[in-house]
Amino acid sequence: MTDLHRTTPSPLIRHVHLGLGNFFRAHQAWYSAHAPDASKWGIAAFTGRATDRSRALALGLTAQEGLYTLVVRGPVEDAFEVIDSVCSVHVVDDHEAWLGYLSDPDVQIVTTTVTEAGYVRRPDGSLDAEDPAVAADVQVLREDITAHVVTAPAKLAAGLAARRRADAGPLTVVPCDNLPSNGLAVSQVVNDLAELIDADLVSWIAANVSFATTMVDRITPEATDEDKATVESATGIHDRSSVVTEPFSEWVISGEFAGDRPRWDLAGATFADDVTPFEERKLWLLNGAHSMLAYAGSTRGHVTVADAMRDDVCRTWIEEWWAAVSSYLTLPTASNDAYRTALMDRFANPRMRHRLDQIAWDGSQKLPIRTLPTLRKERERGRLPLGATRTLAGWVCHLRGSGAAITDARADEFVPLAQGPLPEAIRRVLGALDPTLSQDEAVLDAVLTQCHELGQL
């Protein structure tokens, strides 16, 4: 058994990433590795959290000089590839290294995957400056712009301030989380934070920093010990940090880049004038169905997406949801139909263990993006989409202890609201999610009925 190690020198680091995790390594790092100019675009990757697990990941990858095995898991067999685009790995606490990279004129790109909750946004999209962690970051940056900070908006603002001091030139920030118009969303929270610490920084960002908007798509479940053993058996490599993903991958990017970038377009990424049509299709068809299965499907005892897809009831629920969504998609009908067909195959892949409890994280952040847009559009037309209300019913049941375990940035707020008599609990939960929902009696009645159907009393 051999360990992973580099046989050629690492490329120059010109790309920094915040949010080192499985998806980044299966997606953005994969595209960089496959670009024809990969040898010019090394990546320095930082974990998004300072947990023991993140530290272990950073240590494991550092021991392997950033190398890891990507397992592409098809319905019949696996393909194995060593990805070499990550050249340096850091825990998020290594703030000095973060500031150093962003002060380097060679660095042209910063990508992020910190989850929807990681940008600490209010419902209107502005920075939640009252969040305790954000408030603490603002205070320390006012006193020392180089001080250690913990939130993603503060990390980005501090890094941009360091770049301004170093006169290191323009930079492009490329968010890769499932947020509509994620470039604008991240630009707003970064600028909101910069305004709180240094108004001149806001002007510098406007003149020197671009925020691209992206749509990302590749199902990437958590790798298991069995997966790591499979890598050893198949390749003879002892890999502490292997990643498992599906064959399908899509990346759509729009916006002007302030400087240079990798030739991701020649590695399969699509550059478009407008990401929105692709973004809506993915968020509503894929992520919306995932959320419905994570909450409603898990109440039926299912553990993974593939488990749920063997359940005719869950498959019917997906079709109901997609029927409501499809009339609002703007890409060609034939393209959307092909995407839905492919999704059924992707979801049903029996060799992908995409856990519903992982998908269920942070529903308070995800449902307003994945489910509520279609519900609102349908209600404006006088229709009641049971596919959308079922997701809300499953989420209420989830908050009351049914199905997948709760991991949510706003759990302390929503879990208490979901307790007590069910009709009142539904009104409170939906009202906190969107005040108009608590006044829509038809929606409340549908959610109550579907909660009963899901076994909630």
N, C-alpha and C positions, 0 to 999 in steps of 0.2 A: 504494500500500500504506500503510495507517494503523497506528499503534500503539494499544494499549489504554490508555485513561485514563478516569478517573471524570468523569462529567458532573454528578453530584450529590454533596453532602458524604457522607463515610463515616459509618456509624452508630456510636454509642457502643460501645466495646469492653466486652463483658460476658461473653465466653467466651474462654478461653485453651486452646490445643491444643499438646500435645507429640508430635512425630513427624510433622512436615510431610512429606507424600509423596503419591503418586498416589492411594492408596486413600482417605486422608482427604479429598482434594479431590473425589473422585468420590462420596463417601458422606456423611460428617457435614456437610461444608461445603455439599454439595448440598441436604441436608434443611433446613439453616438458611436457605439462599437461597430455598427454596420455602415456608417457614413464613409464615403471614400477618403475623406480627410481626417479620419479618426486619429491618426498619428499626431495631429496638431491640436487635439482637443481633449486633454486629460481633465478629469473631474476630481475636485476636492469635495467630499460629501460629509455633511454634518448630520448627526441624529436630530430628530425633532424634539425629543424628550430627554430628560436626565434621569431615567430610571435604570435600575440594575439590568434590566433586559436590554435596554439600548446600549449600555456600556459593554455588555457581553458581546453584542453584535459588532460594535466598533472594535473591540479587542480581537475578535475572531477574524474580521476582515483585515485588520492591520497585520496580523500574523501571516495572512495570505497575500500581503502587498496589494490589497484591494480586489484581488481576483475572486471569482465565485463561479459556480456551475449553475447555469440556467437550464432547468428541466422543462421542456415543452411537452406537455402531457396531452396527447391526442386520445381519441376514444379507444384506440387499439394498442398503441405503443408510445414510448417516450423517445424524444431526441435530446441530446446533451450538448451543451456548448459552454465553453469557458469565456466569460465576459471580462474584458481587460480595460474598459474605459475609466473605471474608478481607480485613481492613482493614490489618493490620500484620504484617510478616514479619521474623523474627529467626533468626539462627543460634543453636544451642543454647549456644554459649559466652557469649552475651549474658546472663550470670547476673543482672546488675543489673536489666535489663529484666524478667526472669522474676520476681524478687522484688518488683519494683514492681507488676506486674500482680496478683500474688496478694495484695498488701497493699491493693488497691483495693476498697472496699466495693461498687462497681458490678459487679465481676466476680463471677459467681454459679456458673459452670460451668468445670470443667477436663476436657477429653477427652484420651485418649491412644491412640496407635497406634505402639507401639515394638517390636512383634513379641514372640512368646513368650519369646525369649531375653533381651529387654531388661529383664525384671523380675528377673533374676538370682536365680532360685529354686532351692532344693534339690529333689530328687525328692519330698520330703514336703510341698512347698509353702511352706516357710519361707524366709526370706531367706538366701542363701548369704553369710554374713558373712565367710567365709574367702576369697571371691573377692578378688583383689588390688585391683581397682578399688573394690569396696565397702569393703574395709578402709581404703583410702586416704581415701575420702570420709568415713567415720566419724571418722577421726583429725582431719581438717581441720575438720569440723563441731564436734567437741568443743572445739577451740581457738577457732573463730570461726564462729558459726552462720550468718554471711552469706558465708562463703568459697565460692569457686567449686567445684562438684562436677560429676561427669560421669555417674554412673549415674542411671537413671530413678527408682528408689526414693529416692535421696538428693535429687534435684531436687524431688520431690514433698514430702518431709519438710522440706526447707529452705524451700520455698514456704509450707507450712503454718505453719512456725515464724514466718515473716515476717508472715503473716496474723494470727497470735495477737498478735504485738508491736504490730501496727497496730490491733488490736481492730476488724478489718474485718468481723466477722460470719460467719455460716455459709457453707458452700461444698459443692458436690457434685462428686465425682470420677466420671467416666463412662468407664471403660476400654472400648476397642473393638477389642481383639485377640482372636484365636481361642484363648482359654483357657476351660475350663469354669468356671462361676461366677466370671467374671473380676472382679466387684466384690469378692467375698470374697478372691480371690487377691491383688489389688492392695492391699486393706486390710491383709492380713497382712504383706506385705513392707514397706509403709510404716510400720506399727506396730512391726514388728521393728526397723527402722532407727531410728525415733524412740526406742525403748526404749534403744538403745545410746548415744544422744547426750543425751537429756533425758527422764527418766521423766514429768515434768509435761506434756510435749508430748503423750504418749499420752493422758492424761486430757482434755486440751483437744480433741484430735481426736475422741475418743469423744463429746464433748458438742456439737461444732460441725460435724463433717464427715460427710457421707453418701457411700457408695460404691454407685452403681447397678450393676446387672449387665446386660449387653447381649449380643445375638447380631447379628452384622453379616454381610451377604452382598452382594457385588457384585464380579464378576470385573473386575479392572483391571490389564491388562498394562502393561509399560513402553512409553511412547510412543517412536516412532522418528522419524528425520529425515523420512521419507516422510510420517508422520502430520502433522508440523508443516507440511510443504509442502501437504498436503491442506487444512489449515485456511486457509492463505493463499489457495489457489486458490478455495476455496468461499466464503470470507467477505470476502476483501480485507484481512484483519487479519494483521499480523505479530505472532505470539504466541510468546514464548520458552518458555512453560511450559504448553502445552496438555496435556490429559489425555484418554486414550481409555478408554472403559468400555463395558459391555454395557447393553442396555435394562433388564434385570432388576435390581431392588434390593429389599432387605429389611432392616429394622432392628427388632428386638424389644427392649424395655427393661423392666426391673422394678426395684422398690425405691423408697423414699421419697427425695424431693429435699429438701435442707435449706433451699433458698430458691426463687427463681424459676427458670424455664427457658423456652427457646423452645417454641413450639407445634409441635414436631416431629410430634405426633400428627395435626395437620391437614395435614402434608406427606407423610403416608403411613406414618410409623412406627407400630408397634403397642406399646401399653403393656399388659403382662400381669402377672398375679400371680406367674407362674413362667416364666422364660426356658428352663428346662432342656429341655423337650420340643423346642423349636425349635432350641436349641443342639446337642443330640445329633443331630438330623436333619441339620443343616448340617455339623457336624464329621465325622460318620461317612459320610454319603452323598457330599457334595461334596468336603470336604477329604481324606477318606480315599481317595476315588477319585483325586483329584489327586496325592496322594503315591504311590500305586501306579503311576500313569502316569509320574510324574517319575523314578522309579527303574527299574521294570521296563520301562516303555514306552521310556525313553531308551536302554536297552540294545539296542533294535531299530532304533535310528537316528533315532527321531522327535525333532523339535525343539520342536514346539508341541503343545498339547492337541488342536487341530483335526487336526493330522497324525496323531496316535495314533488319533483317532476314525475315520479312514478305514481303519484296520487292523482286520479282523474279529477277530483274536486279542485285541487290546486291548479291544475292545468286549465280547468274551466274558469277559475277566478282570473287567471292571467289573460285569457282571451277576452273576458268581460272588460278588464282594465284596458287592454290594447284597443278594443273597439271604441272606447270613449276617447282615447288619446289620438287615434290615427287621423281623425278629421281635422286636427289642428296642426299636423305636420306639414311642412312646406316643401320638402324635398319630393321628387317625382314618386308617384304611387308605386311604380314597379320597384324602385330602389327601396322604398319603405317595406314593401311586401317581402323582398329578398332579405332585408335586415331582420324582420320578424321571424322568418323561417330559419335563418342562421342562429338567432337567439334561442329558439327552441332546441336546436342541436347543441348549442353551447351550454345551456342550462342543464340539459339531460346527460351530458358527458359523465358516464358513471365512474370515471377515474379521477375526476376533480372533486376534492373534498372542500368545497367552499361552504364554510360553516355559517349557518343562519345567525348565530349569536354574534359573530364578527360583523356581519352586514347590519345587524340591529343597532350598533353603536350610534349614539347621537341622533336619535330620531327627531329631537326638537330642532336640530339644525337642518336635517335632510328633508323632512316632510314638506316644509314650506317651499322647497325647490322642486321636489320630485312629484308631489301629489296635489298640492293645493292649486297650482295654475290650471290644471285640467278641471278640477272641481269648480273653481270660480267660473271658468268659461262655460261649463255645462249649466250651472245655475243661472247665469245671465240669459241662457236660452230656454230656461224653464224646464230643464231636464235634471234628473237625479241620477248621477252615475254610480251605480252600486259597486263598481270596481274601485272607485275612489273612496267611498265611505267605508268599504270593507277594510282598507288599509288603516283608516283612522280607528275603526273598531278594534282591529288587531293591536294597534298601538296602545289604546286604552287598556285592553286586557293585559298587555305586556307591562304597563305601568302598575297594574294591580297584582302582578306576580305570576302571570301565566306565560308559558312559552319561554323564549330566550331570556337569559339573565340581562339585567339592566346595566348599561354603561352609557351614561349620558352627561354632557357638560352641564345640563340644567336639571339633573335628577332631583336635586334638593328642592327645586321649585315644583316640578311636575308630579313626582311621586305622591306627595301629600294631597295634591289636588285630585288625584285619581282614587282616593280612598272614600269609604262611606257608601251610602245608597247609590246605585249605579246611575240612575237618571241625572242626579245632581252632579255626580263625578264627571260624567260625559260633558255636561254644560260647562263645568269649570275648566276641564282640560282643553276642550276645543276653544273656549274663550281666551285662554292664555296663549294658545297657538295662533289664533286669529280672532279678534273680537267679533267680527261679523258672523262667525260660525255659531256663536252662542245664541244668536238671535234667529237662526234659520231652523225653524221647527221641523221642517221636512228632513234636513240633514241630521238633526238630533235624533229624530225617530228612527231613521234608517240605521244610524250607528248603534242605537239601543237594541234594535232588533238583531243586528248582526253580532253584537256582543253576546246576546243570548244564544245565538246559533253557534258561537265559538265556545260556549260552555260557561260564560261568565254570568254570575247572578248578582 
